[in-house]
Amino acid sequence: MWEQGPSKQKGGKNNIFCSFWISKTFTFFLFNKRISHSHDRWLGSSLFQLWQWEDAEIMVLLQVMYTDLDFIPTFNIEPEVLQQFLFEIYRRYNNIPFHNFKHCFCVTQMMYGLIWLTDLRSKMDSIDLLIMLTSAVCHDLDHTGYNNAYQINARTELALRYNDISPLENHHCAVAFEILERTESNIFRNLSMDQYKRIREGIIKCILATDMSRHNESTLMTILIKVSDISNEARPMEVAEPWLDCLLQEFFNQSDVEKLEGLPVTPFMDRDKVTKPSSQTGFIRFVLLPLFIELANLFPCLEVFKLKGWRKCTVCPSLKQQNRAQSENAAKSKEAAGGRQDSQTDAGPDTSKPESQST
Ligand SMILES: [Zn+2]
């Protein structure tokens, strides 16, 4: 299914490499896609239309983000090293339905948007912003399409290596620093030892925090990366819905393999049990909303974003119907009770708490 979807990657990775290098200047793409000088607002918007961009263009957009946030002069990053770094990142994302290079971009774009929206540049050190953006870029490197539960149950190489402790996230992190170990792709090569140490610690914390099944220390940086990682539902329906198809495809692939190998089947991944609305209601209620609310408490200016996002959780018609029915019921009971009721916390009839859907 996903091969026909919008995440189709055209050509081999070497072809992309060629077109990436040909496009050394941003001008061609910027001109073609009519990016205005206020592209920080456009590129940072939750309304950003993700699916129209080819992978080579996405690499340019990522460079634009590093440039816009002034990382290039501040950290003395050479443009060719940034390009090489981004190409290695691209190369190390697998061609799988969901956790692919486009997901990496999607999460990074949301992080970039949140940085602007919350005016983080006036509140945090540039080095922390660099940590957050780079963590988003690296957060799912070499994802295999099978989650931690599978890794542990199937006793994969990753589970053995990391003793069942966030095997995937530990691996994403290790791959990121493998790329950064190489001088030609080390965007931090001109920083001091202390700065590098701080960045490494920060990136490790942020990437490990994307394992939603573990309770990590909550900091602004970890909240922001977790929100970015699961923010598809806060996007317009035409962007969000294809992502849900991709995610379910990856889930179904996993549960098929689990059945074949006689492993415990993760319930929310079972194609015989899961429907689009049922997959979303519990996730939105127990994972997405609490995180969005936590973030909106820190940044009241995001209230609009949060509510907009929630209202846009109409990822398919049947869920829309459920939401409408809930709103009507909520209105009725509000009338009956004559008091206040927070309809946002009433996420749906499916009250089963799901595990992490996206890591
Ligand atoms: Zn992710």
Boltz pocket constraint, residues with backbone or C-beta under 6 A from the ligand:
constraints:
  - pocket:
      binder: B
      contacts: [[A, 103], [A, 107], [A, 139], [A, 140], [A, 229], [A, 358], [A, 359]]
      max_distance: 6.0
